[in-house]
């Protein structure tokens, strides 16, 4: 997984995470994991620290 993808996800997460409760955080992570395709779940985990 490219470092830039993880960095992009991390930056997005940092900007919106204060607005999320636990449910919306996980919904956002699930939606975000589809964008990069294969390896997206790992990229979201690496970028946010949200467990799989």
PDBQT receptor file of N, H, CA, C and O in Angstrom, charges set to zero:
ATOM      1  N   UNK A   1       0.849  -1.175   0.000  1.00  0.00    +0.000 N 
ATOM      2  CA  UNK A   1       0.000   0.000   0.000  1.00  0.00    +0.000 C 
ATOM      3  C   UNK A   1       0.889   1.231   0.000  1.00  0.00    +0.000 C 
ATOM      4  O   UNK A   1       1.811   1.348   0.808  1.00  0.00    +0.000 OA
ATOM      5  N   UNK A   2       0.604   2.138  -0.909  1.00  0.00    +0.000 N 
ATOM      6  H   UNK A   2      -0.145   2.042  -1.565  1.00  0.00    +0.000 HD
ATOM      7  CA  UNK A   2       1.421   3.335  -1.028  1.00  0.00    +0.000 C 
ATOM      8  C   UNK A   2       1.305   4.251   0.174  1.00  0.00    +0.000 C 
ATOM      9  O   UNK A   2       0.228   4.425   0.744  1.00  0.00    +0.000 OA
ATOM     10  N   UNK A   3       2.415   4.824   0.541  1.00  0.00    +0.000 N 
ATOM     11  H   UNK A   3       3.290   4.683   0.078  1.00  0.00    +0.000 HD
ATOM     12  CA  UNK A   3       2.459   5.730   1.689  1.00  0.00    +0.000 C 
ATOM     13  C   UNK A   3       1.536   6.930   1.481  1.00  0.00    +0.000 C 
ATOM     14  O   UNK A   3       0.928   7.427   2.430  1.00  0.00    +0.000 OA
ATOM     15  N   UNK A   4       1.435   7.390   0.234  1.00  0.00    +0.000 N 
ATOM     16  H   UNK A   4       1.928   6.987  -0.537  1.00  0.00    +0.000 HD
ATOM     17  CA  UNK A   4       0.615   8.567  -0.015  1.00  0.00    +0.000 C 
ATOM     18  C   UNK A   4      -0.863   8.305   0.242  1.00  0.00    +0.000 C 
ATOM     19  O   UNK A   4      -1.573   9.198   0.706  1.00  0.00    +0.000 OA
ATOM     20  N   UNK A   5      -1.338   7.105  -0.049  1.00  0.00    +0.000 N 
ATOM     21  H   UNK A   5      -0.762   6.380  -0.426  1.00  0.00    +0.000 HD
ATOM     22  CA  UNK A   5      -2.742   6.756   0.207  1.00  0.00    +0.000 C 
ATOM     23  C   UNK A   5      -3.009   6.804   1.707  1.00  0.00    +0.000 C 
ATOM     24  O   UNK A   5      -3.998   7.388   2.151  1.00  0.00    +0.000 OA
ATOM     25  N   UNK A   6      -2.127   6.189   2.479  1.00  0.00    +0.000 N 
ATOM     26  H   UNK A   6      -1.325   5.714   2.118  1.00  0.00    +0.000 HD
ATOM     27  CA  UNK A   6      -2.285   6.166   3.931  1.00  0.00    +0.000 C 
ATOM     28  C   UNK A   6      -2.239   7.587   4.493  1.00  0.00    +0.000 C 
ATOM     29  O   UNK A   6      -3.009   7.929   5.390  1.00  0.00    +0.000 OA
ATOM     30  N   UNK A   7      -1.344   8.402   3.968  1.00  0.00    +0.000 N 
ATOM     31  H   UNK A   7      -0.718   8.124   3.239  1.00  0.00    +0.000 HD
ATOM     32  CA  UNK A   7      -1.235   9.788   4.413  1.00  0.00    +0.000 C 
ATOM     33  C   UNK A   7      -2.495  10.572   4.072  1.00  0.00    +0.000 C 
ATOM     34  O   UNK A   7      -2.966  11.361   4.891  1.00  0.00    +0.000 OA
ATOM     35  N   UNK A   8      -3.041  10.373   2.895  1.00  0.00    +0.000 N 
ATOM     36  H   UNK A   8      -2.657   9.732   2.229  1.00  0.00    +0.000 HD
ATOM     37  CA  UNK A   8      -4.270  11.052   2.501  1.00  0.00    +0.000 C 
ATOM     38  C   UNK A   8      -5.426  10.665   3.416  1.00  0.00    +0.000 C 
ATOM     39  O   UNK A   8      -6.189  11.524   3.858  1.00  0.00    +0.000 OA
ATOM     40  N   UNK A   9      -5.551   9.380   3.697  1.00  0.00    +0.000 N 
ATOM     41  H   UNK A   9      -4.931   8.683   3.338  1.00  0.00    +0.000 HD
ATOM     42  CA  UNK A   9      -6.619   8.908   4.582  1.00  0.00    +0.000 C 
ATOM     43  C   UNK A   9      -6.432   9.486   5.982  1.00  0.00    +0.000 C 
ATOM     44  O   UNK A   9      -7.393   9.924   6.613  1.00  0.00    +0.000 OA
ATOM     45  N   UNK A  10      -5.209   9.485   6.455  1.00  0.00    +0.000 N 
ATOM     46  H   UNK A  10      -4.427   9.129   5.942  1.00  0.00    +0.000 HD
ATOM     47  CA  UNK A  10      -4.918  10.025   7.778  1.00  0.00    +0.000 C 
ATOM     48  C   UNK A  10      -5.284  11.509   7.862  1.00  0.00    +0.000 C 
ATOM     49  O   UNK A  10      -5.882  11.948   8.844  1.00  0.00    +0.000 OA
ATOM     50  N   UNK A  11      -4.930  12.267   6.845  1.00  0.00    +0.000 N 
ATOM     51  H   UNK A  11      -4.444  11.910   6.047  1.00  0.00    +0.000 HD
ATOM     52  CA  UNK A  11      -5.246  13.692   6.833  1.00  0.00    +0.000 C 
ATOM     53  C   UNK A  11      -6.748  13.942   6.794  1.00  0.00    +0.000 C 
ATOM     54  O   UNK A  11      -7.250  14.824   7.490  1.00  0.00    +0.000 OA
ATOM     55  N   UNK A  12      -7.468  13.169   5.982  1.00  0.00    +0.000 N 
ATOM     56  H   UNK A  12      -7.060  12.453   5.417  1.00  0.00    +0.000 HD
ATOM     57  CA  UNK A  12      -8.932  13.293   5.931  1.00  0.00    +0.000 C 
ATOM     58  C   UNK A  12      -9.529  12.979   7.299  1.00  0.00    +0.000 C 
ATOM     59  O   UNK A  12     -10.390  13.703   7.800  1.00  0.00    +0.000 OA
ATOM     60  N   UNK A  13      -9.053  11.884   7.892  1.00  0.00    +0.000 N 
ATOM     61  H   UNK A  13      -8.354  11.297   7.484  1.00  0.00    +0.000 HD
ATOM     62  CA  UNK A  13      -9.590  11.449   9.178  1.00  0.00    +0.000 C 
ATOM     63  C   UNK A  13      -9.361  12.497  10.267  1.00  0.00    +0.000 C 
ATOM     64  O   UNK A  13     -10.254  12.770  11.068  1.00  0.00    +0.000 OA
ATOM     65  N   UNK A  14      -8.168  13.077  10.293  1.00  0.00    +0.000 N 
ATOM     66  H   UNK A  14      -7.442  12.855   9.641  1.00  0.00    +0.000 HD
ATOM     67  CA  UNK A  14      -7.863  14.094  11.303  1.00  0.00    +0.000 C 
ATOM     68  C   UNK A  14      -8.770  15.312  11.172  1.00  0.00    +0.000 C 
ATOM     69  O   UNK A  14      -9.111  15.944  12.171  1.00  0.00    +0.000 OA
ATOM     70  N   UNK A  15      -9.158  15.638   9.954  1.00  0.00    +0.000 N 
ATOM     71  H   UNK A  15      -8.881  15.124   9.142  1.00  0.00    +0.000 HD
ATOM     72  CA  UNK A  15      -9.982  16.828   9.765  1.00  0.00    +0.000 C 
ATOM     73  C   UNK A  15     -11.446  16.606  10.119  1.00  0.00    +0.000 C 
ATOM     74  O   UNK A  15     -12.133  17.557  10.494  1.00  0.00    +0.000 OA
ATOM     75  N   UNK A  16     -11.940  15.383  10.011  1.00  0.00    +0.000 N 
ATOM     76  H   UNK A  16     -11.382  14.610   9.707  1.00  0.00    +0.000 HD
ATOM     77  CA  UNK A  16     -13.365  15.142  10.268  1.00  0.00    +0.000 C 
ATOM     78  C   UNK A  16     -13.652  14.363  11.548  1.00  0.00    +0.000 C 
ATOM     79  O   UNK A  16     -14.790  14.359  12.018  1.00  0.00    +0.000 OA
ATOM     80  N   UNK A  17     -12.663  13.713  12.112  1.00  0.00    +0.000 N 
ATOM     81  H   UNK A  17     -11.738  13.716  11.730  1.00  0.00    +0.000 HD
ATOM     82  CA  UNK A  17     -12.916  12.843  13.274  1.00  0.00    +0.000 C 
ATOM     83  C   UNK A  17     -13.508  13.566  14.492  1.00  0.00    +0.000 C 
ATOM     84  O   UNK A  17     -14.268  12.940  15.229  1.00  0.00    +0.000 OA
ATOM     85  N   UNK A  18     -13.206  14.834  14.743  1.00  0.00    +0.000 N 
ATOM     86  H   UNK A  18     -12.588  15.342  14.144  1.00  0.00    +0.000 HD
ATOM     87  CA  UNK A  18     -13.847  15.471  15.899  1.00  0.00    +0.000 C 
ATOM     88  C   UNK A  18     -15.373  15.562  15.790  1.00  0.00    +0.000 C 
ATOM     89  O   UNK A  18     -16.061  15.740  16.796  1.00  0.00    +0.000 OA
ATOM     90  N   UNK A  19     -15.891  15.442  14.583  1.00  0.00    +0.000 N 
ATOM     91  H   UNK A  19     -15.332  15.298  13.766  1.00  0.00    +0.000 HD
ATOM     92  CA  UNK A  19     -17.331  15.538  14.361  1.00  0.00    +0.000 C 
ATOM     93  C   UNK A  19     -18.051  14.199  14.511  1.00  0.00    +0.000 C 
ATOM     94  O   UNK A  19     -19.281  14.157  14.541  1.00  0.00    +0.000 OA
ATOM     95  N   UNK A  20     -17.292  13.108  14.605  1.00  0.00    +0.000 N 
ATOM     96  H   UNK A  20     -16.293  13.142  14.580  1.00  0.00    +0.000 HD
ATOM     97  CA  UNK A  20     -17.865  11.764  14.567  1.00  0.00    +0.000 C 
ATOM     98  C   UNK A  20     -18.100  11.186  15.952  1.00  0.00    +0.000 C 
ATOM     99  O   UNK A  20     -17.335  11.419  16.888  1.00  0.00    +0.000 OA
ATOM    100  N   UNK A  21     -19.191  10.421  16.055  1.00  0.00    +0.000 N 
ATOM    101  H   UNK A  21     -19.813  10.231  15.295  1.00  0.00    +0.000 HD
ATOM    102  CA  UNK A  21     -19.325   9.519  17.189  1.00  0.00    +0.000 C 
ATOM    103  C   UNK A  21     -18.816   8.153  16.696  1.00  0.00    +0.000 C 
ATOM    104  O   UNK A  21     -18.364   8.040  15.556  1.00  0.00    +0.000 OA
ATOM    105  N   UNK A  22     -18.887   7.134  17.534  1.00  0.00    +0.000 N 
ATOM    106  H   UNK A  22     -19.255   7.227  18.459  1.00  0.00    +0.000 HD
ATOM    107  CA  UNK A  22     -18.319   5.831  17.172  1.00  0.00    +0.000 C 
ATOM    108  C   UNK A  22     -18.971   5.255  15.914  1.00  0.00    +0.000 C 
ATOM    109  O   UNK A  22     -18.284   4.689  15.064  1.00  0.00    +0.000 OA
ATOM    110  N   UNK A  23     -20.268   5.393  15.796  1.00  0.00    +0.000 N 
ATOM    111  H   UNK A  23     -20.826   5.853  16.487  1.00  0.00    +0.000 HD
ATOM    112  CA  UNK A  23     -20.983   4.824  14.653  1.00  0.00    +0.000 C 
ATOM    113  C   UNK A  23     -20.577   5.512  13.352  1.00  0.00    +0.000 C 
ATOM    114  O   UNK A  23     -20.268   4.842  12.367  1.00  0.00    +0.000 OA
ATOM    115  N   UNK A  24     -20.576   6.830  13.343  1.00  0.00    +0.000 N 
ATOM    116  H   UNK A  24     -20.827   7.375  14.144  1.00  0.00    +0.000 HD
ATOM    117  CA  UNK A  24     -20.228   7.534  12.114  1.00  0.00    +0.000 C 
ATOM    118  C   UNK A  24     -18.753   7.358  11.765  1.00  0.00    +0.000 C 
ATOM    119  O   UNK A  24     -18.387   7.363  10.589  1.00  0.00    +0.000 OA
ATOM    120  N   UNK A  25     -17.911   7.202  12.774  1.00  0.00    +0.000 N 
ATOM    121  H   UNK A  25     -18.208   7.198  13.729  1.00  0.00    +0.000 HD
ATOM    122  CA  UNK A  25     -16.495   6.940  12.522  1.00  0.00    +0.000 C 
ATOM    123  C   UNK A  25     -16.328   5.635  11.748  1.00  0.00    +0.000 C 
ATOM    124  O   UNK A  25     -15.569   5.577  10.780  1.00  0.00    +0.000 OA
ATOM    125  N   UNK A  26     -17.027   4.604  12.168  1.00  0.00    +0.000 N 
ATOM    126  H   UNK A  26     -17.643   4.651  12.954  1.00  0.00    +0.000 HD
ATOM    127  CA  UNK A  26     -16.910   3.300  11.503  1.00  0.00    +0.000 C 
ATOM    128  C   UNK A  26     -17.572   3.288  10.123  1.00  0.00    +0.000 C 
ATOM    129  O   UNK A  26     -17.086   2.627   9.205  1.00  0.00    +0.000 OA
ATOM    130  N   UNK A  27     -18.682   4.021   9.979  1.00  0.00    +0.000 N 
ATOM    131  H   UNK A  27     -19.076   4.558  10.724  1.00  0.00    +0.000 HD
ATOM    132  CA  UNK A  27     -19.315   4.129   8.663  1.00  0.00    +0.000 C 
ATOM    133  C   UNK A  27     -18.396   4.859   7.681  1.00  0.00    +0.000 C 
ATOM    134  O   UNK A  27     -18.262   4.452   6.527  1.00  0.00    +0.000 OA
ATOM    135  N   UNK A  28     -17.771   5.933   8.146  1.00  0.00    +0.000 N 
ATOM    136  H   UNK A  28     -17.881   6.263   9.083  1.00  0.00    +0.000 HD
ATOM    137  CA  UNK A  28     -16.839   6.670   7.299  1.00  0.00    +0.000 C 
ATOM    138  C   UNK A  28     -15.670   5.768   6.903  1.00  0.00    +0.000 C 
ATOM    139  O   UNK A  28     -15.270   5.742   5.739  1.00  0.00    +0.000 OA
ATOM    140  N   UNK A  29     -15.130   5.035   7.860  1.00  0.00    +0.000 N 
ATOM    141  H   UNK A  29     -15.455   5.056   8.806  1.00  0.00    +0.000 HD
ATOM    142  CA  UNK A  29     -13.992   4.154   7.582  1.00  0.00    +0.000 C 
ATOM    143  C   UNK A  29     -14.365   3.080   6.561  1.00  0.00    +0.000 C 
ATOM    144  O   UNK A  29     -13.569   2.761   5.678  1.00  0.00    +0.000 OA
ATOM    145  N   UNK A  30     -15.557   2.528   6.677  1.00  0.00    +0.000 N 
ATOM    146  H   UNK A  30     -16.203   2.787   7.394  1.00  0.00    +0.000 HD
ATOM    147  CA  UNK A  30     -15.997   1.504   5.728  1.00  0.00    +0.000 C 
ATOM    148  C   UNK A  30     -16.122   2.086   4.327  1.00  0.00    +0.000 C 
ATOM    149  O   UNK A  30     -15.690   1.468   3.354  1.00  0.00    +0.000 OA
ATOM    150  N   UNK A  31     -16.708   3.263   4.223  1.00  0.00    +0.000 N 
ATOM    151  H   UNK A  31     -17.059   3.765   5.014  1.00  0.00    +0.000 HD
ATOM    152  CA  UNK A  31     -16.849   3.906   2.914  1.00  0.00    +0.000 C 
ATOM    153  C   UNK A  31     -15.476   4.270   2.341  1.00  0.00    +0.000 C 
ATOM    154  O   UNK A  31     -15.232   4.089   1.148  1.00  0.00    +0.000 OA
ATOM    155  N   UNK A  32     -14.604   4.771   3.170  1.00  0.00    +0.000 N 
ATOM    156  H   UNK A  32     -14.803   4.918   4.139  1.00  0.00    +0.000 HD
ATOM    157  CA  UNK A  32     -13.269   5.187   2.732  1.00  0.00    +0.000 C 
ATOM    158  C   UNK A  32     -12.429   3.995   2.272  1.00  0.00    +0.000 C 
ATOM    159  O   UNK A  32     -11.575   4.146   1.398  1.00  0.00    +0.000 OA
ATOM    160  N   UNK A  33     -12.656   2.830   2.841  1.00  0.00    +0.000 N 
ATOM    161  H   UNK A  33     -13.350   2.707   3.551  1.00  0.00    +0.000 HD
ATOM    162  CA  UNK A  33     -11.851   1.654   2.492  1.00  0.00    +0.000 C 
ATOM    163  C   UNK A  33     -12.116   1.163   1.073  1.00  0.00    +0.000 C 
ATOM    164  O   UNK A  33     -11.318   0.399   0.531  1.00  0.00    +0.000 OA
ATOM    165  N   UNK A  34     -13.216   1.583   0.466  1.00  0.00    +0.000 N 
ATOM    166  H   UNK A  34     -13.865   2.204   0.906  1.00  0.00    +0.000 HD
ATOM    167  CA  UNK A  34     -13.524   1.165  -0.905  1.00  0.00    +0.000 C 
ATOM    168  C   UNK A  34     -12.764   1.983  -1.946  1.00  0.00    +0.000 C 
ATOM    169  O   UNK A  34     -12.522   1.499  -3.051  1.00  0.00    +0.000 OA
ATOM    170  N   UNK A  35     -12.390   3.200  -1.612  1.00  0.00    +0.000 N 
ATOM    171  H   UNK A  35     -12.587   3.593  -0.714  1.00  0.00    +0.000 HD
ATOM    172  CA  UNK A  35     -11.768   4.093  -2.592  1.00  0.00    +0.000 C 
ATOM    173  C   UNK A  35     -10.460   3.558  -3.174  1.00  0.00    +0.000 C 
ATOM    174  O   UNK A  35     -10.310   3.551  -4.395  1.00  0.00    +0.000 OA
ATOM    175  N   UNK A  36      -9.505   3.108  -2.349  1.00  0.00    +0.000 N 
ATOM    176  H   UNK A  36      -9.628   3.113  -1.357  1.00  0.00    +0.000 HD
ATOM    177  CA  UNK A  36      -8.238   2.657  -2.939  1.00  0.00    +0.000 C 
ATOM    178  C   UNK A  36      -8.301   1.271  -3.582  1.00  0.00    +0.000 C 
ATOM    179  O   UNK A  36      -7.339   0.845  -4.220  1.00  0.00    +0.000 OA
ATOM    180  N   UNK A  37      -9.410   0.569  -3.424  1.00  0.00    +0.000 N 
ATOM    181  H   UNK A  37     -10.192   0.915  -2.905  1.00  0.00    +0.000 HD
ATOM    182  CA  UNK A  37      -9.506  -0.778  -3.996  1.00  0.00    +0.000 C 
ATOM    183  C   UNK A  37      -8.817  -1.797  -3.096  1.00  0.00    +0.000 C 
ATOM    184  O   UNK A  37      -8.938  -1.739  -1.873  1.00  0.00    +0.000 OA
ATOM    185  N   UNK A  38      -8.091  -2.734  -3.713  1.00  0.00    +0.000 N 
ATOM    186  H   UNK A  38      -7.992  -2.781  -4.707  1.00  0.00    +0.000 HD
ATOM    187  CA  UNK A  38      -7.432  -3.799  -2.957  1.00  0.00    +0.000 C 
ATOM    188  C   UNK A  38      -6.484  -3.184  -1.937  1.00  0.00    +0.000 C 
ATOM    189  O   UNK A  38      -5.662  -2.333  -2.278  1.00  0.00    +0.000 OA
ATOM    190  N   UNK A  39      -6.600  -3.614  -0.690  1.00  0.00    +0.000 N 
ATOM    191  H   UNK A  39      -7.267  -4.305  -0.413  1.00  0.00    +0.000 HD
ATOM    192  CA  UNK A  39      -5.760  -3.096   0.382  1.00  0.00    +0.000 C 
ATOM    193  C   UNK A  39      -6.346  -1.888   1.089  1.00  0.00    +0.000 C 
ATOM    194  O   UNK A  39      -5.709  -1.305   1.966  1.00  0.00    +0.000 OA
ATOM    195  N   UNK A  40      -7.550  -1.516   0.710  1.00  0.00    +0.000 N 
ATOM    196  H   UNK A  40      -8.068  -1.991  -0.002  1.00  0.00    +0.000 HD
ATOM    197  CA  UNK A  40      -8.176  -0.330   1.302  1.00  0.00    +0.000 C 
ATOM    198  C   UNK A  40      -8.428  -0.450   2.794  1.00  0.00    +0.000 C 
ATOM    199  O   UNK A  40      -8.276   0.525   3.530  1.00  0.00    +0.000 OA
ATOM    200  N   UNK A  41      -8.810  -1.626   3.244  1.00  0.00    +0.000 N 
ATOM    201  H   UNK A  41      -8.934  -2.418   2.646  1.00  0.00    +0.000 HD
ATOM    202  CA  UNK A  41      -9.066  -1.821   4.674  1.00  0.00    +0.000 C 
ATOM    203  C   UNK A  41      -7.777  -1.626   5.461  1.00  0.00    +0.000 C 
ATOM    204  O   UNK A  41      -7.773  -0.980   6.509  1.00  0.00    +0.000 OA
ATOM    205  N   UNK A  42      -6.686  -2.183   4.953  1.00  0.00    +0.000 N 
ATOM    206  H   UNK A  42      -6.689  -2.707   4.101  1.00  0.00    +0.000 HD
ATOM    207  CA  UNK A  42      -5.392  -2.009   5.624  1.00  0.00    +0.000 C 
ATOM    208  C   UNK A  42      -4.954  -0.550   5.605  1.00  0.00    +0.000 C 
ATOM    209  O   UNK A  42      -4.388  -0.058   6.581  1.00  0.00    +0.000 OA
ATOM    210  N   UNK A  43      -5.212   0.138   4.504  1.00  0.00    +0.000 N 
ATOM    211  H   UNK A  43      -5.672  -0.262   3.711  1.00  0.00    +0.000 HD
ATOM    212  CA  UNK A  43      -4.838   1.552   4.407  1.00  0.00    +0.000 C 
ATOM    213  C   UNK A  43      -5.600   2.389   5.425  1.00  0.00    +0.000 C 
ATOM    214  O   UNK A  43      -5.025   3.272   6.062  1.00  0.00    +0.000 OA
ATOM    215  N   UNK A  44      -6.893   2.115   5.581  1.00  0.00    +0.000 N 
ATOM    216  H   UNK A  44      -7.360   1.397   5.064  1.00  0.00    +0.000 HD
ATOM    217  CA  UNK A  44      -7.702   2.846   6.569  1.00  0.00    +0.000 C 
ATOM    218  C   UNK A  44      -7.216   2.529   7.974  1.00  0.00    +0.000 C 
ATOM    219  O   UNK A  44      -7.123   3.424   8.814  1.00  0.00    +0.000 OA
ATOM    220  N   UNK A  45      -6.909   1.287   8.233  1.00  0.00    +0.000 N 
ATOM    221  H   UNK A  45      -6.984   0.560   7.550  1.00  0.00    +0.000 HD
ATOM    222  CA  UNK A  45      -6.390   0.909   9.550  1.00  0.00    +0.000 C 
ATOM    223  C   UNK A  45      -5.073   1.623   9.832  1.00  0.00    +0.000 C 
ATOM    224  O   UNK A  45      -4.882   2.178  10.914  1.00  0.00    +0.000 OA
ATOM    225  N   UNK A  46      -4.170   1.608   8.865  1.00  0.00    +0.000 N 
ATOM    226  H   UNK A  46      -4.325   1.157   7.985  1.00  0.00    +0.000 HD
ATOM    227  CA  UNK A  46      -2.864   2.242   9.053  1.00  0.00    +0.000 C 
ATOM    228  C   UNK A  46      -2.994   3.759   9.204  1.00  0.00    +0.000 C 
ATOM    229  O   UNK A  46      -2.250   4.372   9.969  1.00  0.00    +0.000 OA
ATOM    230  N   UNK A  47      -3.927   4.359   8.483  1.00  0.00    +0.000 N 
ATOM    231  H   UNK A  47      -4.531   3.861   7.861  1.00  0.00    +0.000 HD
ATOM    232  CA  UNK A  47      -4.078   5.803   8.502  1.00  0.00    +0.000 C 
ATOM    233  C   UNK A  47      -4.847   6.357   9.675  1.00  0.00    +0.000 C 
ATOM    234  O   UNK A  47      -4.686   7.520  10.043  1.00  0.00    +0.000 OA
ATOM    235  N   UNK A  48      -5.702   5.506  10.274  1.00  0.00    +0.000 N 
ATOM    236  H   UNK A  48      -5.833   4.560   9.975  1.00  0.00    +0.000 HD
ATOM    237  CA  UNK A  48      -6.567   6.008  11.349  1.00  0.00    +0.000 C 
ATOM    238  C   UNK A  48      -6.364   5.317  12.688  1.00  0.00    +0.000 C 
ATOM    239  O   UNK A  48      -6.639   5.897  13.738  1.00  0.00    +0.000 OA
ATOM    240  N   UNK A  49      -5.888   4.091  12.652  1.00  0.00    +0.000 N 
ATOM    241  H   UNK A  49      -5.665   3.620  11.799  1.00  0.00    +0.000 HD
ATOM    242  CA  UNK A  49      -5.764   3.332  13.888  1.00  0.00    +0.000 C 
ATOM    243  C   UNK A  49      -7.053   2.609  14.276  1.00  0.00    +0.000 C 
ATOM    244  O   UNK A  49      -7.112   1.942  15.309  1.00  0.00    +0.000 OA
ATOM    245  N   UNK A  50      -8.087   2.748  13.437  1.00  0.00    +0.000 N 
ATOM    246  H   UNK A  50      -8.039   3.291  12.598  1.00  0.00    +0.000 HD
ATOM    247  CA  UNK A  50      -9.354   2.048  13.679  1.00  0.00    +0.000 C 
ATOM    248  C   UNK A  50      -9.128   0.569  13.408  1.00  0.00    +0.000 C 
ATOM    249  O   UNK A  50      -8.611   0.204  12.351  1.00  0.00    +0.000 OA
ATOM    250  N   UNK A  51      -9.504  -0.275  14.339  1.00  0.00    +0.000 N 
ATOM    251  H   UNK A  51      -9.923   0.022  15.198  1.00  0.00    +0.000 HD
ATOM    252  CA  UNK A  51      -9.314  -1.711  14.182  1.00  0.00    +0.000 C 
ATOM    253  C   UNK A  51     -10.271  -2.253  13.139  1.00  0.00    +0.000 C 
ATOM    254  O   UNK A  51     -11.357  -1.721  12.910  1.00  0.00    +0.000 OA
ATOM    255  N   UNK A  52      -9.822  -3.336  12.518  1.00  0.00    +0.000 N 
ATOM    256  H   UNK A  52      -8.940  -3.768  12.704  1.00  0.00    +0.000 HD
ATOM    257  CA  UNK A  52     -10.608  -3.963  11.443  1.00  0.00    +0.000 C 
ATOM    258  C   UNK A  52     -11.851  -4.600  11.960  1.00  0.00    +0.000 C 
ATOM    259  O   UNK A  52     -12.621  -5.170  11.186  1.00  0.00    +0.000 OA
TER     260      UNK A  52
